[in-house]
Amino acid sequence: MCAGSGLFGRRAAATLLRRPVPPTPLRPPVTRRPIPSTVAAALGSVRLTIALLALLLAVTCAGTLAQGRIGLYRAQRELFGSWWIVAHIGGVDVPTLPGGRLLLAALAVNLAVGGGLRLAVRVSRRAARGGWRAASRGTGVLVVHAGLLALLGAALLTGGDERHGAVELRVGDSVAACPSPGRWTLELVDVATGVRVASVPSERLESAIGGVVEAALGGSGLRAQLAGFEPNAVRRDAGLLPVEPYAEWRRNVAGCRVAVSRADGTELASGVLWGFDRAPLGFADGDRQLGLRLVRARLHLPFELRLTGFDVARHPGTPVPREILARLAVTSADGLVAAHTIAPGAPLRRDGLTIYLGSWREGDPSALLPAQVELHVVGDRPRAGFGVALGLVVVGLGAMLAAVFVTRGTGAEVAG
């Protein structure tokens, strides 16, 4: 038994020794991508494009729904024209989601890296291998990407435009300045003359929402400490009661607490300011009688605008308006008067401003009520307009080039 086992073991060992041992396969060397290539691949990935487009869709839907609750202008400023959508939690501004401007900027970077650079490298490689005929197949798509980048740049410029005003006029009324919806300014005025000495812009006031901000009052040598700015509030005894903003911007009245002091820290006055206060918060600075007041920010026009007439023509037998016309008289600084007519979709463009016809109300002669219209004045951005025009032209040119080269490539394949 033992001998057989030993014999079997020796034969098995001899067999194993004669059998060739297969070589151990070598693992391929691990190559790491350079950091710039990794970053470029992440910034230009299609997954990032899809995520950005989904976020843009979500912000667009949220902004559209928010217009009915907080108004058109505030929704535009806080959702579409902001870098971050901020929520006020416990008196602290907390960024919750990227705003429209940040998403557009990120999409522009993604398009430039993923579409522009990759396509440019691909076109150059095709040119090196097969000449200009092979490279021309991707030229049209590359040009389309350049046009889309121009459109995104124009959108970023347009989103930052803050020159906007709205005013209601009756027939015969004239105006040289109009209030900016949802924007307020802190003014330091000379009580004796009513002349404005200094002001704090709306952006500085809004930074005091839920916090405390200090601002210099121009060259007066005084400083104002702003606390708890509220876009809409009502007076309650000696304080302010915040109220949910209305969709109609004229119903919102801002308020805040303020303390004014000299440069050496000497406090001159403190109190509560409200947008509908009849008198400013007065105090003495030496022999000067000054006052602080909260007023709506105003867009000053380089001309005087007067509503001279308003007509509504309706379809026969129906109350549906066929034509709505507002007649304006524009008086320039040198006294020249020009007559203009505006309609929905046909604004007046003059001196870097565009005047649109908004809501309107027909007059009632029996009740002695004149017609009334709302005009919206928006500051033009020439660079943004040029970017839109350039982008549309370039996108159209790229689409034509892509169609031509694809047609030529298909024809060459059929002929071959």
VEXSE-444657 format. One record per residue (C-alpha): z, x, y; chain; residue in one letter. Coordinates in pm, 1 decimal. Each point is the difference from the previous one (the first is absolute). Layout:
<nodes>
NODE          w          u          v   chain   resn
NODE          Z          X          Y       A      A
...
</nodes>
This chain:
<nodes>
NODE          w          u          v   chain   resn
NODE        0.0        0.0        0.0       A      M
NODE       93.5      276.4      236.0       A      C
NODE     -297.4      210.2     -104.4       A      A
NODE     -243.6     -280.3       58.4       A      G
NODE      144.9      -66.3      335.6       A      S
NODE      -28.2      362.9       96.1       A      G
NODE     -359.5       15.4     -118.5       A      L
NODE      -89.9     -309.9      196.8       A      F
NODE      163.7      141.6      312.3       A      G
NODE     -189.1      330.7      -29.4       A      R
NODE     -334.5     -180.0      -44.1       A      R
NODE       65.6     -224.6      301.8       A      A
NODE       93.3      297.3      214.8       A      A
NODE     -312.6      187.7     -105.5       A      A
NODE     -214.6     -302.9       80.0       A      T
NODE      152.4      -35.3      347.0       A      L
NODE      -53.9      369.0       69.8       A      L
NODE     -370.5      -18.3      -93.7       A      R
NODE      -60.8     -312.7      218.2       A      R
NODE     -116.1       92.3      351.8       A      P
NODE      232.8     -109.6      278.2       A      V
NODE     -186.6     -190.6      275.8       A      P
NODE       32.3      158.8      345.3       A      P
NODE      233.6     -165.4      247.9       A      T
NODE     -208.6     -176.5      271.4       A      P
NODE       49.2      138.9      347.6       A      L
NODE      108.2     -243.3      270.1       A      R
NODE     -224.5      -12.9      304.1       A      P
NODE      156.8      157.2      306.5       A      P
NODE      169.4     -245.7      233.8       A      V
NODE     -174.9        1.0      335.6       A      T
NODE      176.9     -142.8      299.5       A      R
NODE     -197.5     -154.2      280.8       A      R
NODE       50.8      154.0      341.2       A      P
NODE      235.9     -190.9      227.2       A      I
NODE     -273.0      -81.5      257.8       A      P
NODE     -216.7     -150.8     -274.5       A      S
NODE      291.9     -206.0     -129.1       A      T
NODE       81.4     -130.8      347.2       A      V
NODE     -366.9      -79.1       70.2       A      A
NODE      -30.0     -185.1     -331.4       A      A
NODE      308.1     -209.0       81.9       A      A
NODE     -112.3      -81.5      355.5       A      L
NODE     -351.8      -91.3     -108.2       A      G
NODE       81.0     -191.0     -318.6       A      S
NODE     -143.8     -343.6      -65.2       A      V
NODE      346.8     -126.8      -96.2       A      R
NODE      124.7       82.3      349.9       A      L
NODE     -298.8     -183.7      147.4       A      T
NODE       79.3     -312.1     -201.2       A      I
NODE      369.1       18.2       94.3       A      A
NODE      -80.8       36.4      372.3       A      L
NODE     -245.4     -290.0       -7.8       A      L
NODE      259.3     -215.9     -176.8       A      A
NODE      262.3       86.8      263.7       A      L
NODE     -247.9      -75.2      279.1       A      L
NODE      -67.8     -339.3     -155.5       A      L
NODE      375.2      -67.2      -24.4       A      A
NODE       61.6      101.2      363.3       A      V
NODE     -294.1     -214.5      115.2       A      T
NODE      133.1     -305.3     -184.1       A      C
NODE      355.3       60.4      125.5       A      A
NODE     -119.4       41.4      357.4       A      G
NODE     -210.3     -315.0      -17.7       A      T
NODE      294.7     -203.1     -128.5       A      L
NODE      237.7      158.4      253.4       A      A
NODE     -213.2     -112.6      294.8       A      Q
NODE      122.8     -354.6      -41.4       A      G
NODE      363.3      115.9       10.1       A      R
NODE       13.2      288.6      250.7       A      I
NODE     -326.0      -51.2      188.9       A      G
NODE     -336.5      170.3        8.2       A      L
NODE       83.5      290.3      231.3       A      Y
NODE      323.4      102.1     -166.8       A      R
NODE     -160.7      -15.3     -343.5       A      A
NODE     -281.7      221.1      120.8       A      Q
NODE      240.9      252.0      148.3       A      R
NODE      259.1       10.2     -280.2       A      E
NODE     -225.6      -23.4     -306.6       A      L
NODE     -358.7       92.5       77.5       A      F
NODE       47.5      248.8      283.9       A      G
NODE      312.2      180.3     -126.0       A      S
NODE       44.8      302.8     -221.0       A      W
NODE      289.3     -158.6     -190.9       A      W
NODE      114.2     -359.0      -48.8       A      I
NODE      362.8       13.4      110.6       A      V
NODE      278.2     -233.8     -109.4       A      A
NODE      322.8      -29.6      199.6       A      H
NODE      277.5       23.9     -259.1       A      I
NODE      357.7       20.9      123.4       A      G
NODE     -109.5      107.7      346.6       A      G
NODE     -210.1      286.3     -140.6       A      V
NODE     -379.4       22.8       -1.7       A      D
NODE     -105.1       59.7     -361.3       A      V
NODE     -367.8       74.2      -79.4       A      P
NODE      -94.3     -225.9     -288.8       A      T
NODE     -378.5       20.8      -42.2       A      L
NODE     -280.2      203.1      156.5       A      P
NODE     -161.7     -174.5      294.5       A      G
NODE     -365.8      -61.1       61.7       A      G
NODE      -57.3      321.3      197.8       A      R
NODE      159.0      220.3     -266.6       A      L
NODE     -201.4     -167.2     -275.4       A      L
NODE     -323.9       44.8      193.7       A      L
NODE       80.1      366.5       63.6       A      A
NODE       83.1       55.5     -368.5       A      A
NODE     -319.9     -177.8     -104.4       A      L
NODE     -200.0      221.9      236.3       A      A
NODE      151.9      313.8     -158.2       A      V
NODE      -65.4     -137.8     -349.4       A      N
NODE     -359.8      -82.1       90.4       A      L
NODE      -58.3      340.1      160.5       A      A
NODE      143.8      196.3     -293.5       A      V
NODE     -107.2     -216.4     -290.1       A      G
NODE     -336.2     -107.9      131.4       A      G
NODE     -103.3      253.3      259.8       A      G
NODE      112.0      333.8     -144.7       A      L
NODE      -71.9      -82.4     -363.1       A      R
NODE     -344.7     -136.7       79.2       A      L
NODE      -76.1      297.6      223.0       A      A
NODE       92.6      241.7     -280.6       A      V
NODE     -203.8     -201.1     -249.5       A      R
NODE     -304.4       -6.4      229.6       A      V
NODE       23.2      376.5       58.9       A      S
NODE       19.0       62.8     -376.9       A      R
NODE     -302.6     -219.2      -62.3       A      R
NODE     -186.7      185.3      271.7       A      A
NODE       86.0      334.2     -161.2       A      A
NODE     -125.7     -118.5     -341.1       A      R
NODE     -296.8     -220.3       77.0       A      G
NODE      -88.8       42.2      365.8       A      G
NODE       -0.9     -258.8      275.0       A      W
NODE     -153.0     -271.3     -219.2       A      R
NODE      300.5        0.0     -231.2       A      A
NODE      242.0       24.5      291.9       A      A
NODE     -157.5     -290.0      188.5       A      S
NODE      127.8     -256.2     -251.7       A      R
NODE      354.9       20.1      137.4       A      G
NODE      -90.0       41.7      366.1       A      T
NODE       -9.7     -371.8       75.8       A      G
NODE      344.1      -63.9     -146.0       A      V
NODE      136.2      297.6      194.3       A      L
NODE     -139.9     -141.9      324.9       A      V
NODE      153.8     -340.9      -79.0       A      V
NODE      341.1      165.4      -39.2       A      H
NODE      -42.4      167.0      339.5       A      A
NODE      -73.9     -339.3      157.6       A      G
NODE      306.3     -155.7     -163.7       A      L
NODE      214.7      281.1      140.1       A      L
NODE     -134.7      -75.8      348.5       A      A
NODE       91.0     -368.0      -43.3       A      L
NODE      353.3       88.4     -113.5       A      L
NODE       41.3      231.7      298.7       A      G
NODE     -109.1     -277.9      234.7       A      A
NODE      249.6     -236.9     -164.1       A      A
NODE      280.4      251.1       56.3       A      L
NODE      -93.4       33.9      368.1       A      L
NODE      -22.9     -375.7       48.2       A      T
NODE      334.9      -63.5     -167.5       A      G
NODE      180.3      213.1      255.3       A      G
NODE     -131.2     -185.4      304.4       A      D
NODE      293.3     -148.6      193.7       A      E
NODE     -182.2     -126.4      310.8       A      R
NODE       12.7     -373.3      -44.5       A      H
NODE       82.7     -295.1      218.2       A      G
NODE      -13.2     -378.3      -11.4       A      A
NODE       13.8     -250.1      282.9       A      V
NODE      -37.8     -375.3       44.2       A      E
NODE     -205.0     -112.2      299.1       A      L
NODE      -76.7     -337.7      147.2       A      R
NODE     -315.9      -62.4      194.3       A      V
NODE       45.7      168.6      337.4       A      G
NODE      269.3      247.2     -114.4       A      D
NODE      -48.7      373.5       42.0       A      S
NODE      177.8      300.4     -151.6       A      V
NODE       -1.4      379.7       43.4       A      A
NODE      245.0       80.7     -281.2       A      A
NODE       87.1     -175.8     -323.9       A      C
NODE      301.7       30.2     -231.6       A      P
NODE      -26.3      191.4     -326.6       A      S
NODE      105.2     -225.2     -291.0       A      P
NODE      321.9      109.8     -168.0       A      G
NODE       61.5      299.7      228.2       A      R
NODE      281.0       48.6      250.2       A      W
NODE       84.7      262.0      261.7       A      T
NODE      331.6      104.7      153.4       A      L
NODE      -45.8       38.9      375.2       A      E
NODE      220.1      168.4      258.8       A      L
NODE      -64.0     -167.7      335.2       A      V
NODE      117.3       41.6      357.4       A      D
NODE      189.5     -323.8       68.0       A      V
NODE      -71.0        8.2      374.3       A      A
NODE     -378.0       36.5      -26.4       A      T
NODE      -70.3     -115.3     -356.1       A      G
NODE     -205.2      315.7      -62.3       A      V
NODE        6.6      142.3     -349.1       A      R
NODE      156.9      345.6       -6.3       A      V
NODE      -33.3       84.0     -371.6       A      A
NODE      -62.2     -166.7     -334.3       A      S
NODE       59.5       45.5     -371.8       A      V
NODE     -302.9      -86.2     -218.8       A      P
NODE       -1.6     -252.4     -279.5       A      S
NODE      -15.9      261.1     -276.8       A      E
NODE      328.6      150.9      120.1       A      R
NODE      167.1     -339.7       15.0       A      L
NODE     -110.9      -93.1     -350.4       A      E
NODE      146.4      323.4     -136.2       A      S
NODE      342.5     -141.0       98.4       A      A
NODE      -25.7     -283.0     -253.6       A      I
NODE      314.8       30.9     -208.1       A      G
NODE      104.6      323.1      172.7       A      G
NODE       67.5      185.0      325.4       A      V
NODE     -260.6      186.5      204.9       A      V
NODE       22.5      193.1      326.1       A      E
NODE     -286.3        6.5      248.6       A      A
NODE      -51.9      170.7      334.4       A      A
NODE      -76.8     -231.8      292.9       A      L
NODE     -287.2      193.5      150.2       A      G
NODE       86.4      235.8      284.6       A      G
NODE      302.4     -198.6      115.0       A      S
NODE      244.8      237.5     -166.8       A      G
NODE      146.7     -288.3     -202.3       A      L
NODE        9.6      -63.8     -373.2       A      R
NODE       15.8     -326.3     -190.9       A      A
NODE      168.2      -47.2     -336.7       A      Q
NODE     -164.6     -284.8     -191.1       A      L
NODE      168.9     -167.0     -295.2       A      A
NODE      -90.9     -284.2     -233.0       A      G
NODE     -340.2      -99.2      137.8       A      F
NODE     -102.8     -343.2     -129.3       A      E
NODE     -364.4     -119.7       18.2       A      P
NODE      125.9     -359.0       25.2       A      N
NODE      349.9     -109.4       97.0       A      A
NODE      194.0     -257.9      199.3       A      V
NODE      301.5       52.9      223.9       A      R
NODE      338.0      -87.8     -149.2       A      R
NODE      292.4       45.2      239.9       A      D
NODE        0.4      372.8       80.7       A      A
NODE     -227.5      105.3     -286.2       A      G
NODE     -325.2      -68.0     -178.1       A      L
NODE      -71.3     -209.0     -307.4       A      L
NODE     -304.2      125.2     -196.6       A      P
NODE     -252.8     -268.6      -87.1       A      V
NODE     -285.0       16.9     -248.7       A      E
NODE     -317.0       73.6      202.5       A      P
NODE     -237.4     -289.3       54.1       A      Y
NODE     -368.0       14.5      -86.1       A      A
NODE      -81.8      -92.2      362.9       A      E
NODE       69.8      323.3      187.1       A      W
NODE       84.9     -173.6      330.9       A      R
NODE      309.0     -159.6     -155.0       A      R
NODE      151.0      336.9      -94.6       A      N
NODE      242.0      144.7      257.5       A      V
NODE      134.7      350.3      -56.4       A      A
NODE      346.1      130.4       81.7       A      G
NODE      213.7      312.7      -35.3       A      C
NODE      319.6      169.3      114.1       A      R
NODE      -34.1      273.3      258.5       A      V
NODE      221.7      254.5      172.8       A      A
NODE     -132.6      207.8      290.3       A      V
NODE      155.3      329.2      105.4       A      S
NODE      -67.0      309.8      206.6       A      R
NODE     -103.8      332.8     -148.9       A      A
NODE      363.0      119.2        9.0       A      D
NODE      107.8     -293.2     -220.2       A      G
NODE      149.8     -223.0      270.2       A      T
NODE      -59.4     -360.2     -104.1       A      E
NODE     -128.1     -224.6      277.8       A      L
NODE      -45.9     -333.6     -178.4       A      A
NODE      -19.3     -160.3     -342.7       A      S
NODE      -81.3     -344.9     -127.4       A      G
NODE     -245.4     -221.5     -182.8       A      V
NODE     -361.9      -44.0      105.8       A      L
NODE     -207.3     -301.9      -95.2       A      W
NODE     -364.2      -61.8       71.4       A      G
NODE       63.7     -331.3      178.9       A      F
NODE      279.6      124.6      226.9       A      D
NODE      -65.4     -107.4      357.5       A      R
NODE      168.1      300.5      160.6       A      A
NODE        7.7      364.5     -108.0       A      P
NODE      312.8      185.7     -107.1       A      L
NODE       98.0      148.8      336.1       A      G
NODE      194.0      317.3       78.1       A      F
NODE       39.0      252.7      280.2       A      A
NODE     -109.8      363.3      -17.4       A      D
NODE      121.5      155.1      323.2       A      G
NODE     -160.7     -193.5      282.9       A      D
NODE     -262.7     -155.9     -227.5       A      R
NODE       27.1     -347.8     -147.7       A      Q
NODE     -183.4        4.7     -331.5       A      L
NODE      -44.6     -244.9     -285.0       A      G
NODE     -115.2       -7.9     -361.3       A      L
NODE     -210.1     -280.8     -140.5       A      R
NODE     -188.2      -74.6     -319.8       A      L
NODE     -355.5     -124.0       60.0       A      V
NODE     -310.0      -48.7     -207.7       A      R
NODE     -234.0      298.1       -9.2       A      A
NODE     -315.4      -67.4      199.2       A      R
NODE     -358.1      115.7      -26.1       A      L
NODE     -133.1       63.7      350.2       A      H
NODE     -365.5      -82.6       51.0       A      L
NODE     -233.1      207.0      220.9       A      P
NODE     -129.3     -326.6      148.8       A      F
NODE      112.7     -353.8       82.9       A      E
NODE      -91.8     -267.1     -251.3       A      L
NODE      -35.5     -366.4       99.5       A      R
NODE      -87.1     -302.7     -211.7       A      L
NODE     -254.2     -204.2      194.5       A      T
NODE     -100.6     -256.7     -262.1       A      G
NODE       19.8     -111.9     -359.8       A      F
NODE     -244.9     -220.9     -190.6       A      D
NODE      -12.7     -136.3     -353.8       A      V
NODE     -323.7     -152.0     -132.4       A      A
NODE       26.9     -203.0     -320.0       A      R
NODE     -244.5     -105.4     -264.7       A      H
NODE     -132.2     -351.3       67.7       A      P
NODE      225.4     -268.4     -142.9       A      G
NODE      260.5      247.0     -133.0       A      T
NODE      311.1      170.6      139.8       A      P
NODE     -119.3      336.2     -136.2       A      V
NODE      -60.3      253.7      281.3       A      P
NODE     -353.2      129.8       16.1       A      R
NODE       48.8      245.6      284.6       A      E
NODE      312.6      130.2      175.3       A      I
NODE      -46.3      187.9      324.0       A      L
NODE      251.6      153.4      240.9       A      A
NODE     -128.9      114.9      338.3       A      R
NODE      172.7      299.9      156.9       A      L
NODE      -18.0      169.0      337.9       A      A
NODE       80.0      371.6       -6.4       A      V
NODE       92.4      164.3      329.6       A      T
NODE      -16.1      379.8       -7.7       A      S
NODE      215.3      236.3      204.8       A      A
NODE     -269.0       25.9      271.2       A      D
NODE      -12.2     -379.5       42.6       A      G
NODE     -322.3      -72.2     -189.1       A      L
NODE        6.9     -325.7     -197.1       A      V
NODE     -195.6      -39.8     -323.5       A      A
NODE      -37.9     -322.3     -198.2       A      A
NODE       23.6        9.5     -378.8       A      H
NODE        2.4     -253.4     -281.3       A      T
NODE      181.5       54.9     -327.8       A      I
NODE       10.1     -200.3     -321.8       A      A
NODE      151.3       38.5     -348.5       A      P
NODE     -174.5      300.7     -150.0       A      G
NODE     -151.6       99.9      334.8       A      A
NODE      266.8      196.1      194.7       A      P
NODE      -24.9      176.9      334.0       A      L
NODE       -0.4      381.1       -9.6       A      R
NODE       73.3      176.8      324.4       A      R
NODE      177.9      315.9      119.2       A      D
NODE      117.7       97.7     -347.3       A      G
NODE      145.4     -343.8      -74.4       A      L
NODE     -118.5     -286.9     -217.4       A      T
NODE       99.5     -354.4       97.5       A      I
NODE       -3.9     -259.9     -277.3       A      Y
NODE       31.7     -376.6       24.1       A      L
NODE      297.8     -121.4     -204.7       A      G
NODE      154.7     -344.0      -21.5       A      S
NODE      -96.8     -264.6      254.0       A      W
NODE       87.6     -346.9      121.5       A      R
NODE     -232.7     -238.9      177.1       A      E
NODE       98.3     -147.2      331.0       A      G
NODE       93.0     -362.0       56.3       A      D
NODE     -115.6     -120.7      344.0       A      P
NODE      190.6     -329.1      -34.6       A      S
NODE      328.1      189.3      -44.4       A      A
NODE      -98.3      269.7      252.7       A      L
NODE       23.9      267.1     -270.2       A      L
NODE     -247.0      286.4       40.8       A      P
NODE     -153.9      178.6     -293.1       A      A
NODE      194.0      295.8     -137.9       A      Q
NODE     -116.1      294.5     -208.1       A      V
NODE      165.1      303.6     -153.9       A      E
NODE     -171.0      333.2       55.2       A      L
NODE       62.9      309.8     -209.6       A      H
NODE      -65.1      338.4      159.3       A      V
NODE      -38.2      298.4     -232.2       A      V
NODE      -51.8      361.2       99.3       A      G
NODE     -318.0      149.1     -140.8       A      D
NODE        0.3      313.8     -210.3       A      R
NODE     -341.2      164.7       53.9       A      P
NODE       63.2      255.4     -273.5       A      R
NODE       88.8     -273.9     -248.5       A      A
NODE     -312.4     -196.8       87.6       A      G
NODE     -212.4      311.4      -37.7       A      F
NODE      164.9       70.8     -336.0       A      G
NODE      -79.2     -349.4     -127.7       A      V
NODE     -363.3       22.7      111.4       A      A
NODE      -38.7      350.5     -143.2       A      L
NODE      162.7     -100.1     -327.3       A      G
NODE     -224.9     -302.1      -47.5       A      L
NODE     -312.5      203.2       75.1       A      V
NODE      101.0      281.2     -235.7       A      V
NODE       92.5     -241.6     -281.3       A      V
NODE     -337.3     -172.2       35.7       A      G
NODE     -182.0      334.0        1.0       A      L
NODE      190.1      113.7     -310.3       A      G
NODE      -81.0     -323.0     -182.9       A      A
NODE     -371.0       42.0       77.1       A      M
NODE        3.6      363.7     -114.2       A      L
NODE      176.2      -92.8     -322.4       A      A
NODE     -252.5     -277.3      -70.5       A      A
NODE     -296.3      229.9       72.5       A      V
NODE      123.7      283.6     -219.8       A      F
NODE       97.4     -230.8     -286.4       A      V
NODE     -345.8     -160.6       15.4       A      T
NODE     -168.0      339.1       -3.7       A      R
NODE      213.0      116.1     -293.1       A      G
NODE      -81.5     -314.3     -201.3       A      T
NODE     -369.5       36.3       77.1       A      G
NODE        0.9      363.3     -106.7       A      A
NODE      171.3      -87.9     -329.2       A      E
NODE     -257.0     -276.9      -71.3       A      V
NODE     -290.1      229.1       85.9       A      A
NODE      141.6      273.9     -223.4       A      G
</nodes>
